[in-house]
Amino acid sequence: MSANVTGLLSLTTEATPVLFISFEMYRLISRICYYALFPCIGVIGILGNVTNIVILARQGFRKCSNILLFSLSVSDCLFLIGVNNIPIQLYLEYSKFRFSETLNSMCFVLYMICSCANDFGLFSSVIIPVLITDERILAIFYPFQAYVILTPRLTVIVLSCLYIVDGIFCLYAVPLSYQLQNVLINDVVVGVIGPSDMRKIHERSGVKQVIDQIVNYMTGVIPISLVTLGCIVIGLRIVQITNRRRQLTSSQVTASSKHGITKTTKTLLKICLLYIVFYGSTFIASFVLQSEILEGQLTTQSIIQRFHYLVLIINCVGNFLIYFGALHQFRKSSVVGQRQE
């Protein structure tokens, strides 16, 4: 989020050569995203994920899959709250904060909170599908040993470590990297968001570039590759188990071969596949942003970033729809089973 904001803020201060997309079109698309698409889809996603959180909390956390799904829903909620960053919208709309010093400071603090929620939710929701994939691989390949290794306590410890690392990075990337300066221009107090002294020192020394590179790998190509490879392995294993059951017996096991994949595995696999499609597309978009053809095209880069966030918001909505649909199907099948009895 902080890197994107830096790019967006430059729109208000830098002049660019011949643009693919005009500033007027950029402002129109930005307003549609910020004032219509992001809030509307975000509210649906927040309500849906909160519903999932309540349902999972009532079911309990005896299963590792429930803990992971609960954590994913919490992360999605944080991201959806943070991406609707009202202070930065005001900052861009009115060319910096133009209120009193107190209101400027309040807007800056709120901007920090939203940015931290955005980064924290986004980074954790990128890593959690990797844990989900690993959990399913162990559960499918080693069904008996997995329940000894994959305990709820271990899952909580791993997630806690993830959240601690995410928290440290968010602290470095947002509160420690930006500062607010109130400047008096034409008898008007103007709040300007700029890089902190620590960030300037780290940029000159190259520390920030190294940290950004590590984060890009840890939240980009590595998790996407691991989840993709894991889904392929799980899919091949399911096909192998199903074919083996069909070969062993006649019609009785053939009829039950539909249950070669559990409802939990189906749900988690769908979430991981959705993750591959949406996060994979945003990963490709990040390469497009770094291409030479878009060098100096700040408006085009910013619009691509808007659609980048729109895709991630839709992914958060898709996660809750998958789980909610699986839960509805489970209840429906349970009712049908009771009627048959």
Secondary structure as GFF3:
##gff-version 3
##sequence-region A 1 341
A	DSSP	alpha_helix	2	10	.	.	.	ID=ss1
A	DSSP	alpha_helix	23	32	.	.	.	ID=ss2
A	DSSP	pi_helix	33	37	.	.	.	ID=ss3
A	DSSP	alpha_helix	38	59	.	.	.	ID=ss4
A	DSSP	alpha_helix	64	83	.	.	.	ID=ss5
A	DSSP	alpha_helix	86	93	.	.	.	ID=ss6
A	DSSP	alpha_helix	101	141	.	.	.	ID=ss7
A	DSSP	alpha_helix	143	149	.	.	.	ID=ss8
A	DSSP	alpha_helix	152	173	.	.	.	ID=ss9
A	DSSP	beta_strand	178	185	.	.	.	ID=ss10
A	DSSP	beta_strand	188	195	.	.	.	ID=ss11
A	DSSP	alpha_helix	197	205	.	.	.	ID=ss12
A	DSSP	alpha_helix	207	218	.	.	.	ID=ss13
A	DSSP	alpha_helix	221	248	.	.	.	ID=ss14
A	DSSP	alpha_helix	251	256	.	.	.	ID=ss15
A	DSSP	three_ten_helix	257	260	.	.	.	ID=ss16
A	DSSP	alpha_helix	263	289	.	.	.	ID=ss17
A	DSSP	three_ten_helix	292	294	.	.	.	ID=ss18
A	DSSP	alpha_helix	298	340	.	.	.	ID=ss19
###
